[in-house]
Amino acid sequence: MFKKFAVLFYSIFVLSLVSAQHGEATAEAVPAKELSEKDKVTKENKEFIDHHLLDAHDFTLMVDKEGHHIGFPLPVIFYDNGFHSFMSSKEGFMHGEPTKVDGNFYKLHHEKIYKTDANGTLNLGKDGHPTNEKPLDLSITKSVLIILITSIFMLLLFTGMARSYKKSQVPTGVARFLEPLVIFVRDEVAIPNIGHKYKRFMGYLLTVFFFILFLNVLGLMPFGINVTGNITMTFFLAILTYLITTFSANKDYWKHIFWMPGVPVPMKFIMLPIELLGTITKPFALMIRLFANMTAGHIVVMTLIGSIYIFNNWIAGVAFPFLTLVIYLLEVLVAFLQAYIFTMLSALFIGMAVEEHEHEHHSAH
């Protein structure tokens, strides 16, 4: 049964990407007739990958051969001298055409909303990016929708799991699968890195572990869900770890940063800025590690799929689907591994902050 499910899931994944390859936007800077067929396909593949990695104001399930997007619109909400809202299906908005809202015109360009004129003029700077005024975008984008759905799912899942333990200590249903993971986080992540104070932080560690795990798994679906490949998302996850570490830290932690015991005074002044910088680089490493690994996996899988159309021969038709399957299975492992690494490093940083250096107190006496 598992093998049949895996084959079916992989087939859906490949078919969705393949159909999208035919429906994405064609070349913009150079007319298509001036490009060779191979260059045209290469450019389309690159544009598709870029589009897949971006957040979006609508939810596209797939694109058919005629280029029609199959999906549903999402609410567009922004602030510009007041709050404005409409659905992304409003005529012309998703196609980059100027959209009139309460007397002003706005245009969607690379999933960012710019204030423009009736002609949709974008003033490009030296870096090629528009310099038009941008309203404060508070839209329910695809990533926000998935975050909300995942949060509600986790809330329902774990409250139901907690209620089941009131009836019986023997796990039933989905709890049979989740309980070993909960115990793993407690015994292999929290206790070894934090020590006897681990219970204070178990709620956060379990939440961040399952939250990242579920988002990573959803990112393997063929619907362009790339939440953990969004650096904004990983930034805020890292900030949470940083804030918990900072506000939970004891005096020994700050003493080792500002005035390290057992170190000559001149060296203390040299080490101080380095230690302070280290408190910032730790969450930065969390952010980049999760973002880079998940983004790289998406790029590699989609590049291999696109290579079938670039080379367009029987060797590519056999080799690249096989390589894609291998990388895709590796991505399943990475989905679990990245959730574990983020949680483990968070526990390690928190443990360093709450650790009590009793041996130093005894030696001082």
Secondary structure, DSSP 4 states (H G I P E B T S, - for coil): -HHHHHHHHHHHHHHHHHHHHHHS---SSS-GGGS-HHHHHHHHHHHHHHHHHS--SEEEEEE-TT--EEEEE-EEEEESSSEEEEETTSTTTTTT--EEETTEEEEEETTEEEEE-TT----B-TTS-B-S---EE----HHHHHHHHHHHHHHHHHHHHHHHHHH-SS--TTHHHHHHHHHHIIIIIIHHHHGGGGGGGHHHHHHHHHHHHHHHHHTTSTT---STT-HHHHHHHHHHHHHHHHHH--HHHHHHHHS-TTS-HHHHHHHHHHHHHHHHHHHHHHHHHHHHHHHHHHHHHHHHHHHHHHH-SHHHHHHHHHHHHHHHHHHHHHHHHHHHHHHHHHHHHHHHHH---HHHHHHH-
